[in-house]
Amino acid sequence: MNEQSIASARASVMIYDDGTKKWIPSGTSSGLSKVQIYQHTVQQTFRVVGRKLQNHEVVINCAILKGLKYNQATATFHQWQKMNYSRCRS
C-alpha cells in the first residue's frame, strides 16, 4: 500500500452548520473517533481520515491541500477550513 498513517488521535469530529451557526457532530451520532493523518508515499500527498470508534463510520475523509486555513482555538479545539469542498467527504 502506498499510504501510511503518520499521526493518530482520538477526537470528537465536528462540522460547522452555517444555518444554525453551531458546531454539530459529523456523522449520524456524537462520540469519539479515531482520526489519522495519512501520507501517500509515492505522490507525497496527505489526507485526514476519521472513523467512529463505536461503529467505524467514516466521519471525515479530506485531502490536506496547500492553502488550508488552520486555527488552534484552544489546547483541545483545533479547526480548519476546507478551501475546496469537492476534495472532502464525510
PyMOL Python script that loads the backbone (N, CA, C, O; Angstrom):
from pymol import cmd

cmd.read_pdbstr("""\
ATOM      1  N   MET A   1       0.851  -1.191   0.000  1.00  0.00           N
ATOM      2  CA  MET A   1       0.000   0.000   0.000  1.00  0.00           C
ATOM      3  C   MET A   1       0.885   1.240   0.000  1.00  0.00           C
ATOM      4  O   MET A   1       1.952   1.239   0.614  1.00  0.00           O
ATOM      5  N   ASN A   2       0.459   2.279  -0.671  1.00  0.00           N
ATOM      6  CA  ASN A   2       1.259   3.493  -0.808  1.00  0.00           C
ATOM      7  C   ASN A   2       0.948   4.557   0.229  1.00  0.00           C
ATOM      8  O   ASN A   2       1.545   5.633   0.201  1.00  0.00           O
ATOM      9  N   GLU A   3       0.022   4.279   1.150  1.00  0.00           N
ATOM     10  CA  GLU A   3      -0.304   5.240   2.202  1.00  0.00           C
ATOM     11  C   GLU A   3       0.124   4.682   3.545  1.00  0.00           C
ATOM     12  O   GLU A   3       0.025   3.483   3.804  1.00  0.00           O
ATOM     13  N   GLN A   4       0.607   5.586   4.399  1.00  0.00           N
ATOM     14  CA  GLN A   4       0.928   5.175   5.755  1.00  0.00           C
ATOM     15  C   GLN A   4       0.408   6.218   6.731  1.00  0.00           C
ATOM     16  O   GLN A   4       0.411   7.415   6.441  1.00  0.00           O
ATOM     17  N   SER A   5      -0.037   5.752   7.889  1.00  0.00           N
ATOM     18  CA  SER A   5      -0.507   6.650   8.933  1.00  0.00           C
ATOM     19  C   SER A   5       0.710   7.274   9.605  1.00  0.00           C
ATOM     20  O   SER A   5       1.614   6.567  10.050  1.00  0.00           O
ATOM     21  N   ILE A   6       0.727   8.609   9.676  1.00  0.00           N
ATOM     22  CA  ILE A   6       1.855   9.296  10.298  1.00  0.00           C
ATOM     23  C   ILE A   6       1.475   9.969  11.614  1.00  0.00           C
ATOM     24  O   ILE A   6       2.349  10.447  12.338  1.00  0.00           O
ATOM     25  N   ALA A   7       0.176  10.011  11.933  1.00  0.00           N
ATOM     26  CA  ALA A   7      -0.294  10.574  13.195  1.00  0.00           C
ATOM     27  C   ALA A   7      -1.689  10.037  13.470  1.00  0.00           C
ATOM     28  O   ALA A   7      -2.454   9.755  12.547  1.00  0.00           O
ATOM     29  N   SER A   8      -2.009   9.899  14.757  1.00  0.00           N
ATOM     30  CA  SER A   8      -3.314   9.367  15.139  1.00  0.00           C
ATOM     31  C   SER A   8      -3.732   9.957  16.480  1.00  0.00           C
ATOM     32  O   SER A   8      -2.897  10.178  17.357  1.00  0.00           O
ATOM     33  N   ALA A   9      -5.030  10.210  16.632  1.00  0.00           N
ATOM     34  CA  ALA A   9      -5.562  10.728  17.892  1.00  0.00           C
ATOM     35  C   ALA A   9      -7.034  10.360  17.998  1.00  0.00           C
ATOM     36  O   ALA A   9      -7.695  10.095  16.994  1.00  0.00           O
ATOM     37  N   ARG A  10      -7.534  10.348  19.216  1.00  0.00           N
ATOM     38  CA  ARG A  10      -8.974  10.212  19.445  1.00  0.00           C
ATOM     39  C   ARG A  10      -9.546  11.612  19.557  1.00  0.00           C
ATOM     40  O   ARG A  10      -8.983  12.475  20.230  1.00  0.00           O
ATOM     41  N   ALA A  11     -10.673  11.829  18.889  1.00  0.00           N
ATOM     42  CA  ALA A  11     -11.249  13.173  18.872  1.00  0.00           C
ATOM     43  C   ALA A  11     -12.737  13.112  18.588  1.00  0.00           C
ATOM     44  O   ALA A  11     -13.237  12.137  18.026  1.00  0.00           O
ATOM     45  N   SER A  12     -13.436  14.160  18.983  1.00  0.00           N
ATOM     46  CA  SER A  12     -14.823  14.362  18.577  1.00  0.00           C
ATOM     47  C   SER A  12     -14.784  15.201  17.308  1.00  0.00           C
ATOM     48  O   SER A  12     -14.380  16.364  17.342  1.00  0.00           O
ATOM     49  N   VAL A  13     -15.199  14.618  16.195  1.00  0.00           N
ATOM     50  CA  VAL A  13     -15.166  15.330  14.916  1.00  0.00           C
ATOM     51  C   VAL A  13     -16.469  16.113  14.769  1.00  0.00           C
ATOM     52  O   VAL A  13     -17.562  15.548  14.822  1.00  0.00           O
ATOM     53  N   MET A  14     -16.331  17.411  14.585  1.00  0.00           N
ATOM     54  CA  MET A  14     -17.485  18.296  14.474  1.00  0.00           C
ATOM     55  C   MET A  14     -17.407  19.046  13.146  1.00  0.00           C
ATOM     56  O   MET A  14     -16.326  19.264  12.600  1.00  0.00           O
ATOM     57  N   ILE A  15     -18.581  19.435  12.638  1.00  0.00           N
ATOM     58  CA  ILE A  15     -18.649  20.298  11.463  1.00  0.00           C
ATOM     59  C   ILE A  15     -19.482  21.521  11.827  1.00  0.00           C
ATOM     60  O   ILE A  15     -20.376  21.454  12.670  1.00  0.00           O
ATOM     61  N   TYR A  16     -19.176  22.629  11.183  1.00  0.00           N
ATOM     62  CA  TYR A  16     -19.897  23.860  11.469  1.00  0.00           C
ATOM     63  C   TYR A  16     -21.098  23.961  10.549  1.00  0.00           C
ATOM     64  O   TYR A  16     -20.969  23.872   9.328  1.00  0.00           O
ATOM     65  N   ASP A  17     -22.265  24.148  11.144  1.00  0.00           N
ATOM     66  CA  ASP A  17     -23.505  24.297  10.384  1.00  0.00           C
ATOM     67  C   ASP A  17     -23.778  25.788  10.205  1.00  0.00           C
ATOM     68  O   ASP A  17     -24.128  26.483  11.159  1.00  0.00           O
ATOM     69  N   ASP A  18     -23.617  26.267   8.980  1.00  0.00           N
ATOM     70  CA  ASP A  18     -23.836  27.687   8.697  1.00  0.00           C
ATOM     71  C   ASP A  18     -25.269  28.120   8.984  1.00  0.00           C
ATOM     72  O   ASP A  18     -25.505  29.262   9.378  1.00  0.00           O
ATOM     73  N   GLY A  19     -26.225  27.216   8.791  1.00  0.00           N
ATOM     74  CA  GLY A  19     -27.628  27.556   9.007  1.00  0.00           C
ATOM     75  C   GLY A  19     -27.952  27.871  10.455  1.00  0.00           C
ATOM     76  O   GLY A  19     -28.648  28.844  10.746  1.00  0.00           O
ATOM     77  N   THR A  20     -27.443  27.043  11.369  1.00  0.00           N
ATOM     78  CA  THR A  20     -27.723  27.239  12.794  1.00  0.00           C
ATOM     79  C   THR A  20     -26.610  27.979  13.515  1.00  0.00           C
ATOM     80  O   THR A  20     -26.760  28.364  14.675  1.00  0.00           O
ATOM     81  N   LYS A  21     -25.482  28.179  12.822  1.00  0.00           N
ATOM     82  CA  LYS A  21     -24.308  28.836  13.414  1.00  0.00           C
ATOM     83  C   LYS A  21     -23.804  28.075  14.638  1.00  0.00           C
ATOM     84  O   LYS A  21     -23.408  28.673  15.638  1.00  0.00           O
ATOM     85  N   LYS A  22     -23.825  26.730  14.538  1.00  0.00           N
ATOM     86  CA  LYS A  22     -23.377  25.883  15.650  1.00  0.00           C
ATOM     87  C   LYS A  22     -22.502  24.756  15.132  1.00  0.00           C
ATOM     88  O   LYS A  22     -22.592  24.363  13.968  1.00  0.00           O
ATOM     89  N   TRP A  23     -21.649  24.239  16.019  1.00  0.00           N
ATOM     90  CA  TRP A  23     -20.869  23.043  15.730  1.00  0.00           C
ATOM     91  C   TRP A  23     -21.731  21.825  16.022  1.00  0.00           C
ATOM     92  O   TRP A  23     -22.349  21.742  17.083  1.00  0.00           O
ATOM     93  N   ILE A  24     -21.778  20.877  15.087  1.00  0.00           N
ATOM     94  CA  ILE A  24     -22.569  19.659  15.263  1.00  0.00           C
ATOM     95  C   ILE A  24     -21.676  18.450  14.992  1.00  0.00           C
ATOM     96  O   ILE A  24     -20.699  18.557  14.250  1.00  0.00           O
ATOM     97  N   PRO A  25     -22.003  17.298  15.588  1.00  0.00           N
ATOM     98  CA  PRO A  25     -21.189  16.102  15.348  1.00  0.00           C
ATOM     99  C   PRO A  25     -21.233  15.690  13.880  1.00  0.00           C
ATOM    100  O   PRO A  25     -22.286  15.734  13.244  1.00  0.00           O
ATOM    101  N   SER A  26     -20.087  15.291  13.353  1.00  0.00           N
ATOM    102  CA  SER A  26     -20.030  14.744  12.000  1.00  0.00           C
ATOM    103  C   SER A  26     -20.481  13.296  12.069  1.00  0.00           C
ATOM    104  O   SER A  26     -20.096  12.566  12.981  1.00  0.00           O
ATOM    105  N   GLY A  27     -21.288  12.881  11.118  1.00  0.00           N
ATOM    106  CA  GLY A  27     -21.799  11.514  11.122  1.00  0.00           C
ATOM    107  C   GLY A  27     -23.195  11.443  11.687  1.00  0.00           C
ATOM    108  O   GLY A  27     -23.870  12.459  11.851  1.00  0.00           O
ATOM    109  N   THR A  28     -23.622  10.231  11.981  1.00  0.00           N
ATOM    110  CA  THR A  28     -25.002  10.013  12.414  1.00  0.00           C
ATOM    111  C   THR A  28     -25.209  10.171  13.909  1.00  0.00           C
ATOM    112  O   THR A  28     -26.350  10.221  14.368  1.00  0.00           O
ATOM    113  N   SER A  29     -24.122  10.250  14.686  1.00  0.00           N
ATOM    114  CA  SER A  29     -24.250  10.407  16.135  1.00  0.00           C
ATOM    115  C   SER A  29     -22.977  11.026  16.695  1.00  0.00           C
ATOM    116  O   SER A  29     -21.952  11.083  16.015  1.00  0.00           O
ATOM    117  N   SER A  30     -23.050  11.490  17.945  1.00  0.00           N
ATOM    118  CA  SER A  30     -21.861  12.039  18.589  1.00  0.00           C
ATOM    119  C   SER A  30     -21.014  10.891  19.137  1.00  0.00           C
ATOM    120  O   SER A  30     -21.467   9.748  19.196  1.00  0.00           O
ATOM    121  N   GLY A  31     -19.810  11.199  19.528  1.00  0.00           N
ATOM    122  CA  GLY A  31     -18.919  10.197  20.103  1.00  0.00           C
ATOM    123  C   GLY A  31     -17.515  10.343  19.562  1.00  0.00           C
ATOM    124  O   GLY A  31     -17.274  11.064  18.594  1.00  0.00           O
ATOM    125  N   LEU A  32     -16.591   9.646  20.205  1.00  0.00           N
ATOM    126  CA  LEU A  32     -15.190   9.730  19.815  1.00  0.00           C
ATOM    127  C   LEU A  32     -14.903   8.979  18.526  1.00  0.00           C
ATOM    128  O   LEU A  32     -15.524   7.964  18.213  1.00  0.00           O
ATOM    129  N   SER A  33     -13.948   9.514  17.800  1.00  0.00           N
ATOM    130  CA  SER A  33     -13.477   8.904  16.558  1.00  0.00           C
ATOM    131  C   SER A  33     -11.971   8.736  16.625  1.00  0.00           C
ATOM    132  O   SER A  33     -11.289   9.441  17.369  1.00  0.00           O
ATOM    133  N   LYS A  34     -11.460   7.804  15.846  1.00  0.00           N
ATOM    134  CA  LYS A  34     -10.019   7.696  15.641  1.00  0.00           C
ATOM    135  C   LYS A  34      -9.714   8.507  14.388  1.00  0.00           C
ATOM    136  O   LYS A  34     -10.181   8.183  13.296  1.00  0.00           O
ATOM    137  N   VAL A  35      -8.922   9.568  14.560  1.00  0.00           N
ATOM    138  CA  VAL A  35      -8.581  10.459  13.460  1.00  0.00           C
ATOM    139  C   VAL A  35      -7.113  10.230  13.113  1.00  0.00           C
ATOM    140  O   VAL A  35      -6.243  10.266  13.983  1.00  0.00           O
ATOM    141  N   GLN A  36      -6.852   9.995  11.831  1.00  0.00           N
ATOM    142  CA  GLN A  36      -5.495   9.715  11.393  1.00  0.00           C
ATOM    143  C   GLN A  36      -5.101  10.626  10.232  1.00  0.00           C
ATOM    144  O   GLN A  36      -5.930  11.002   9.403  1.00  0.00           O
ATOM    145  N   ILE A  37      -3.824  10.967  10.195  1.00  0.00           N
ATOM    146  CA  ILE A  37      -3.240  11.665   9.055  1.00  0.00           C
ATOM    147  C   ILE A  37      -2.485  10.615   8.251  1.00  0.00           C
ATOM    148  O   ILE A  37      -1.624   9.912   8.780  1.00  0.00           O
ATOM    149  N   TYR A  38      -2.819  10.518   6.967  1.00  0.00           N
ATOM    150  CA  TYR A  38      -2.157   9.570   6.073  1.00  0.00           C
ATOM    151  C   TYR A  38      -1.283  10.321   5.084  1.00  0.00           C
ATOM    152  O   TYR A  38      -1.644  11.392   4.597  1.00  0.00           O
ATOM    153  N   GLN A  39      -0.119   9.736   4.796  1.00  0.00           N
ATOM    154  CA  GLN A  39       0.775  10.257   3.768  1.00  0.00           C
ATOM    155  C   GLN A  39       0.871   9.233   2.650  1.00  0.00           C
ATOM    156  O   GLN A  39       1.152   8.059   2.889  1.00  0.00           O
ATOM    157  N   HIS A  40       0.633   9.695   1.416  1.00  0.00           N
ATOM    158  CA  HIS A  40       0.836   8.836   0.244  1.00  0.00           C
ATOM    159  C   HIS A  40       2.314   8.934  -0.097  1.00  0.00           C
ATOM    160  O   HIS A  40       2.794   9.994  -0.497  1.00  0.00           O
ATOM    161  N   THR A  41       3.039   7.826   0.062  1.00  0.00           N
ATOM    162  CA  THR A  41       4.498   7.864  -0.037  1.00  0.00           C
ATOM    163  C   THR A  41       5.014   8.065  -1.455  1.00  0.00           C
ATOM    164  O   THR A  41       6.154   8.496  -1.631  1.00  0.00           O
ATOM    165  N   VAL A  42       4.218   7.769  -2.459  1.00  0.00           N
ATOM    166  CA  VAL A  42       4.649   7.954  -3.848  1.00  0.00           C
ATOM    167  C   VAL A  42       4.316   9.368  -4.327  1.00  0.00           C
ATOM    168  O   VAL A  42       5.176  10.065  -4.867  1.00  0.00           O
ATOM    169  N   GLN A  43       3.070   9.786  -4.126  1.00  0.00           N
ATOM    170  CA  GLN A  43       2.621  11.100  -4.612  1.00  0.00           C
ATOM    171  C   GLN A  43       2.948  12.245  -3.659  1.00  0.00           C
ATOM    172  O   GLN A  43       2.814  13.414  -4.022  1.00  0.00           O
ATOM    173  N   GLN A  44       3.379  11.912  -2.430  1.00  0.00           N
ATOM    174  CA  GLN A  44       3.679  12.911  -1.402  1.00  0.00           C
ATOM    175  C   GLN A  44       2.479  13.818  -1.135  1.00  0.00           C
ATOM    176  O   GLN A  44       2.612  15.040  -1.062  1.00  0.00           O
ATOM    177  N   THR A  45       1.301  13.196  -0.990  1.00  0.00           N
ATOM    178  CA  THR A  45       0.080  13.911  -0.628  1.00  0.00           C
ATOM    179  C   THR A  45      -0.368  13.432   0.742  1.00  0.00           C
ATOM    180  O   THR A  45       0.098  12.407   1.240  1.00  0.00           O
ATOM    181  N   PHE A  46      -1.284  14.192   1.346  1.00  0.00           N
ATOM    182  CA  PHE A  46      -1.748  13.891   2.691  1.00  0.00           C
ATOM    183  C   PHE A  46      -3.267  13.974   2.738  1.00  0.00           C
ATOM    184  O   PHE A  46      -3.887  14.694   1.956  1.00  0.00           O
ATOM    185  N   ARG A  47      -3.861  13.222   3.672  1.00  0.00           N
ATOM    186  CA  ARG A  47      -5.301  13.334   3.914  1.00  0.00           C
ATOM    187  C   ARG A  47      -5.576  13.017   5.375  1.00  0.00           C
ATOM    188  O   ARG A  47      -4.783  12.353   6.043  1.00  0.00           O
ATOM    189  N   VAL A  48      -6.706  13.499   5.856  1.00  0.00           N
ATOM    190  CA  VAL A  48      -7.155  13.207   7.213  1.00  0.00           C
ATOM    191  C   VAL A  48      -8.382  12.313   7.100  1.00  0.00           C
ATOM    192  O   VAL A  48      -9.290  12.576   6.310  1.00  0.00           O
ATOM    193  N   VAL A  49      -8.395  11.250   7.903  1.00  0.00           N
ATOM    194  CA  VAL A  49      -9.494  10.290   7.898  1.00  0.00           C
ATOM    195  C   VAL A  49      -9.920  10.062   9.342  1.00  0.00           C
ATOM    196  O   VAL A  49      -9.086   9.830  10.217  1.00  0.00           O
ATOM    197  N   GLY A  50     -11.221  10.131   9.582  1.00  0.00           N
ATOM    198  CA  GLY A  50     -11.752   9.860  10.912  1.00  0.00           C
ATOM    199  C   GLY A  50     -12.854   8.824  10.844  1.00  0.00           C
ATOM    200  O   GLY A  50     -13.738   8.895   9.991  1.00  0.00           O
ATOM    201  N   ARG A  51     -12.793   7.849  11.762  1.00  0.00           N
ATOM    202  CA  ARG A  51     -13.819   6.808  11.861  1.00  0.00           C
ATOM    203  C   ARG A  51     -14.289   6.710  13.303  1.00  0.00           C
ATOM    204  O   ARG A  51     -13.479   6.738  14.229  1.00  0.00           O
ATOM    205  N   LYS A  52     -15.604   6.596  13.493  1.00  0.00           N
ATOM    206  CA  LYS A  52     -16.163   6.429  14.832  1.00  0.00           C
ATOM    207  C   LYS A  52     -15.589   5.168  15.473  1.00  0.00           C
ATOM    208  O   LYS A  52     -15.482   4.128  14.824  1.00  0.00           O
ATOM    209  N   LEU A  53     -15.224   5.266  16.741  1.00  0.00           N
ATOM    210  CA  LEU A  53     -14.703   4.104  17.457  1.00  0.00           C
ATOM    211  C   LEU A  53     -15.773   3.029  17.608  1.00  0.00           C
ATOM    212  O   LEU A  53     -15.473   1.837  17.538  1.00  0.00           O
ATOM    213  N   GLN A  54     -17.017   3.446  17.815  1.00  0.00           N
ATOM    214  CA  GLN A  54     -18.103   2.513  18.101  1.00  0.00           C
ATOM    215  C   GLN A  54     -18.492   1.656  16.900  1.00  0.00           C
ATOM    216  O   GLN A  54     -18.660   0.445  17.036  1.00  0.00           O
ATOM    217  N   ASN A  55     -18.637   2.278  15.716  1.00  0.00           N
ATOM    218  CA  ASN A  55     -19.158   1.517  14.569  1.00  0.00           C
ATOM    219  C   ASN A  55     -18.331   1.685  13.286  1.00  0.00           C
ATOM    220  O   ASN A  55     -18.729   1.193  12.230  1.00  0.00           O
ATOM    221  N   HIS A  56     -17.199   2.367  13.367  1.00  0.00           N
ATOM    222  CA  HIS A  56     -16.270   2.574  12.239  1.00  0.00           C
ATOM    223  C   HIS A  56     -16.852   3.431  11.109  1.00  0.00           C
ATOM    224  O   HIS A  56     -16.332   3.418   9.993  1.00  0.00           O
ATOM    225  N   GLU A  57     -17.922   4.172  11.392  1.00  0.00           N
ATOM    226  CA  GLU A  57     -18.482   5.092  10.398  1.00  0.00           C
ATOM    227  C   GLU A  57     -17.434   6.151  10.037  1.00  0.00           C
ATOM    228  O   GLU A  57     -16.802   6.727  10.922  1.00  0.00           O
ATOM    229  N   VAL A  58     -17.253   6.404   8.750  1.00  0.00           N
ATOM    230  CA  VAL A  58     -16.326   7.446   8.306  1.00  0.00           C
ATOM    231  C   VAL A  58     -16.988   8.802   8.546  1.00  0.00           C
ATOM    232  O   VAL A  58     -18.063   9.078   8.012  1.00  0.00           O
ATOM    233  N   VAL A  59     -16.337   9.649   9.356  1.00  0.00           N
ATOM    234  CA  VAL A  59     -16.897  10.961   9.674  1.00  0.00           C
ATOM    235  C   VAL A  59     -16.124  12.091   9.003  1.00  0.00           C
ATOM    236  O   VAL A  59     -16.606  13.222   8.938  1.00  0.00           O
ATOM    237  N   ILE A  60     -14.931  11.791   8.507  1.00  0.00           N
ATOM    238  CA  ILE A  60     -14.177  12.757   7.706  1.00  0.00           C
ATOM    239  C   ILE A  60     -13.183  11.988   6.844  1.00  0.00           C
ATOM    240  O   ILE A  60     -12.576  11.013   7.286  1.00  0.00           O
ATOM    241  N   ASN A  61     -13.031  12.444   5.612  1.00  0.00           N
ATOM    242  CA  ASN A  61     -12.049  11.893   4.680  1.00  0.00           C
ATOM    243  C   ASN A  61     -11.711  13.036   3.735  1.00  0.00           C
ATOM    244  O   ASN A  61     -12.417  13.270   2.755  1.00  0.00           O
ATOM    245  N   CYS A  62     -10.634  13.743   4.032  1.00  0.00           N
ATOM    246  CA  CYS A  62     -10.377  15.014   3.358  1.00  0.00           C
ATOM    247  C   CYS A  62      -8.906  15.158   2.996  1.00  0.00           C
ATOM    248  O   CYS A  62      -8.031  14.918   3.827  1.00  0.00           O
ATOM    249  N   ALA A  63      -8.636  15.550   1.756  1.00  0.00           N
ATOM    250  CA  ALA A  63      -7.268  15.856   1.337  1.00  0.00           C
ATOM    251  C   ALA A  63      -6.779  17.084   2.092  1.00  0.00           C
ATOM    252  O   ALA A  63      -7.539  18.025   2.323  1.00  0.00           O
ATOM    253  N   ILE A  64      -5.524  17.068   2.468  1.00  0.00           N
ATOM    254  CA  ILE A  64      -4.894  18.226   3.105  1.00  0.00           C
ATOM    255  C   ILE A  64      -4.099  18.927   2.008  1.00  0.00           C
ATOM    256  O   ILE A  64      -3.057  18.445   1.563  1.00  0.00           O
ATOM    257  N   LEU A  65      -4.612  20.066   1.589  1.00  0.00           N
ATOM    258  CA  LEU A  65      -4.048  20.777   0.444  1.00  0.00           C
ATOM    259  C   LEU A  65      -3.366  22.069   0.871  1.00  0.00           C
ATOM    260  O   LEU A  65      -3.646  22.613   1.939  1.00  0.00           O
ATOM    261  N   LYS A  66      -2.478  22.542   0.028  1.00  0.00           N
ATOM    262  CA  LYS A  66      -1.844  23.837   0.254  1.00  0.00           C
ATOM    263  C   LYS A  66      -2.937  24.901   0.333  1.00  0.00           C
ATOM    264  O   LYS A  66      -3.888  24.882  -0.448  1.00  0.00           O
ATOM    265  N   GLY A  67      -2.798  25.823   1.276  1.00  0.00           N
ATOM    266  CA  GLY A  67      -3.784  26.878   1.436  1.00  0.00           C
ATOM    267  C   GLY A  67      -4.838  26.574   2.485  1.00  0.00           C
ATOM    268  O   GLY A  67      -5.728  27.392   2.718  1.00  0.00           O
ATOM    269  N   LEU A  68      -4.756  25.412   3.125  1.00  0.00           N
ATOM    270  CA  LEU A  68      -5.699  25.048   4.178  1.00  0.00           C
ATOM    271  C   LEU A  68      -5.594  26.053   5.318  1.00  0.00           C
ATOM    272  O   LEU A  68      -4.496  26.335   5.799  1.00  0.00           O
ATOM    273  N   LYS A  69      -6.721  26.590   5.749  1.00  0.00           N
ATOM    274  CA  LYS A  69      -6.731  27.527   6.871  1.00  0.00           C
ATOM    275  C   LYS A  69      -6.871  26.737   8.162  1.00  0.00           C
ATOM    276  O   LYS A  69      -7.862  26.036   8.362  1.00  0.00           O
ATOM    277  N   TYR A  70      -5.870  26.850   9.043  1.00  0.00           N
ATOM    278  CA  TYR A  70      -5.838  26.112  10.303  1.00  0.00           C
ATOM    279  C   TYR A  70      -5.781  27.085  11.464  1.00  0.00           C
ATOM    280  O   TYR A  70      -5.104  28.111  11.396  1.00  0.00           O
ATOM    281  N   ASN A  71      -6.505  26.752  12.545  1.00  0.00           N
ATOM    282  CA  ASN A  71      -6.502  27.572  13.743  1.00  0.00           C
ATOM    283  C   ASN A  71      -6.589  26.671  14.967  1.00  0.00           C
ATOM    284  O   ASN A  71      -7.487  25.835  15.064  1.00  0.00           O
ATOM    285  N   GLN A  72      -5.659  26.839  15.897  1.00  0.00           N
ATOM    286  CA  GLN A  72      -5.752  26.139  17.177  1.00  0.00           C
ATOM    287  C   GLN A  72      -6.433  27.103  18.138  1.00  0.00           C
ATOM    288  O   GLN A  72      -5.785  27.949  18.754  1.00  0.00           O
ATOM    289  N   ALA A  73      -7.757  26.962  18.256  1.00  0.00           N
ATOM    290  CA  ALA A  73      -8.549  27.888  19.061  1.00  0.00           C
ATOM    291  C   ALA A  73      -8.220  27.762  20.548  1.00  0.00           C
ATOM    292  O   ALA A  73      -8.098  28.767  21.249  1.00  0.00           O
ATOM    293  N   THR A  74      -8.077  26.525  21.027  1.00  0.00           N
ATOM    294  CA  THR A  74      -7.665  26.245  22.406  1.00  0.00           C
ATOM    295  C   THR A  74      -6.745  25.031  22.365  1.00  0.00           C
ATOM    296  O   THR A  74      -6.473  24.485  21.296  1.00  0.00           O
ATOM    297  N   ALA A  75      -6.272  24.616  23.522  1.00  0.00           N
ATOM    298  CA  ALA A  75      -5.385  23.445  23.579  1.00  0.00           C
ATOM    299  C   ALA A  75      -6.081  22.178  23.085  1.00  0.00           C
ATOM    300  O   ALA A  75      -5.426  21.256  22.599  1.00  0.00           O
ATOM    301  N   THR A  76      -7.405  22.132  23.210  1.00  0.00           N
ATOM    302  CA  THR A  76      -8.139  20.920  22.816  1.00  0.00           C
ATOM    303  C   THR A  76      -9.106  21.139  21.656  1.00  0.00           C
ATOM    304  O   THR A  76      -9.826  20.213  21.280  1.00  0.00           O
ATOM    305  N   PHE A  77      -9.140  22.326  21.088  1.00  0.00           N
ATOM    306  CA  PHE A  77     -10.050  22.605  19.976  1.00  0.00           C
ATOM    307  C   PHE A  77      -9.250  23.125  18.793  1.00  0.00           C
ATOM    308  O   PHE A  77      -8.764  24.256  18.799  1.00  0.00           O
ATOM    309  N   HIS A  78      -9.122  22.285  17.786  1.00  0.00           N
ATOM    310  CA  HIS A  78      -8.404  22.637  16.565  1.00  0.00           C
ATOM    311  C   HIS A  78      -9.423  22.706  15.433  1.00  0.00           C
ATOM    312  O   HIS A  78     -10.332  21.878  15.370  1.00  0.00           O
ATOM    313  N   GLN A  79      -9.287  23.657  14.563  1.00  0.00           N
ATOM    314  CA  GLN A  79     -10.236  23.780  13.463  1.00  0.00           C
ATOM    315  C   GLN A  79      -9.499  24.152  12.187  1.00  0.00           C
ATOM    316  O   GLN A  79      -8.443  24.785  12.216  1.00  0.00           O
ATOM    317  N   TRP A  80     -10.080  23.745  11.071  1.00  0.00           N
ATOM    318  CA  TRP A  80      -9.557  24.148   9.778  1.00  0.00           C
ATOM    319  C   TRP A  80     -10.712  24.346   8.833  1.00  0.00           C
ATOM    320  O   TRP A  80     -11.792  23.781   9.010  1.00  0.00           O
ATOM    321  N   GLN A  81     -10.470  25.154   7.829  1.00  0.00           N
ATOM    322  CA  GLN A  81     -11.497  25.471   6.839  1.00  0.00           C
ATOM    323  C   GLN A  81     -11.105  24.832   5.525  1.00  0.00           C
ATOM    324  O   GLN A  81     -10.001  25.036   5.021  1.00  0.00           O
ATOM    325  N   LYS A  82     -12.023  24.056   4.977  1.00  0.00           N
ATOM    326  CA  LYS A  82     -11.793  23.430   3.681  1.00  0.00           C
ATOM    327  C   LYS A  82     -11.864  24.505   2.607  1.00  0.00           C
ATOM    328  O   LYS A  82     -12.823  25.275   2.544  1.00  0.00           O
ATOM    329  N   MET A  83     -10.854  24.547   1.777  1.00  0.00           N
ATOM    330  CA  MET A  83     -10.841  25.535   0.704  1.00  0.00           C
ATOM    331  C   MET A  83     -11.518  24.995  -0.554  1.00  0.00           C
ATOM    332  O   MET A  83     -12.015  25.769  -1.372  1.00  0.00           O
ATOM    333  N   ASN A  84     -11.539  23.666  -0.712  1.00  0.00           N
ATOM    334  CA  ASN A  84     -12.125  23.046  -1.901  1.00  0.00           C
ATOM    335  C   ASN A  84     -13.027  21.910  -1.432  1.00  0.00           C
ATOM    336  O   ASN A  84     -12.546  20.809  -1.165  1.00  0.00           O
ATOM    337  N   TYR A  85     -14.324  22.166  -1.329  1.00  0.00           N
ATOM    338  CA  TYR A  85     -15.251  21.192  -0.767  1.00  0.00           C
ATOM    339  C   TYR A  85     -15.340  19.909  -1.582  1.00  0.00           C
ATOM    340  O   TYR A  85     -15.722  18.871  -1.040  1.00  0.00           O
ATOM    341  N   SER A  86     -15.001  19.948  -2.859  1.00  0.00           N
ATOM    342  CA  SER A  86     -15.099  18.746  -3.685  1.00  0.00           C
ATOM    343  C   SER A  86     -14.047  17.707  -3.312  1.00  0.00           C
ATOM    344  O   SER A  86     -14.158  16.553  -3.725  1.00  0.00           O
ATOM    345  N   ARG A  87     -13.030  18.088  -2.542  1.00  0.00           N
ATOM    346  CA  ARG A  87     -11.966  17.158  -2.175  1.00  0.00           C
ATOM    347  C   ARG A  87     -12.220  16.493  -0.827  1.00  0.00           C
ATOM    348  O   ARG A  87     -11.369  15.740  -0.354  1.00  0.00           O
ATOM    349  N   CYS A  88     -13.362  16.746  -0.196  1.00  0.00           N
ATOM    350  CA  CYS A  88     -13.656  16.194   1.127  1.00  0.00           C
ATOM    351  C   CYS A  88     -14.947  15.397   1.108  1.00  0.00           C
ATOM    352  O   CYS A  88     -15.895  15.721   0.393  1.00  0.00           O
ATOM    353  N   ARG A  89     -14.955  14.347   1.914  1.00  0.00           N
ATOM    354  CA  ARG A  89     -16.168  13.547   2.109  1.00  0.00           C
ATOM    355  C   ARG A  89     -16.314  13.303   3.605  1.00  0.00           C
ATOM    356  O   ARG A  89     -15.326  13.086   4.307  1.00  0.00           O
ATOM    357  N   SER A  90     -17.525  13.338   4.074  1.00  0.00           N
ATOM    358  CA  SER A  90     -17.762  12.959   5.470  1.00  0.00           C
ATOM    359  C   SER A  90     -19.057  12.204   5.563  1.00  0.00           C
ATOM    360  O   SER A  90     -19.452  11.788   6.652  1.00  0.00           O
TER     361      SER A  90
END
""", "prot")
cmd.dss("prot")
cmd.show_as("cartoon", "prot")
cmd.util.cbc("prot")
cmd.orient("prot")
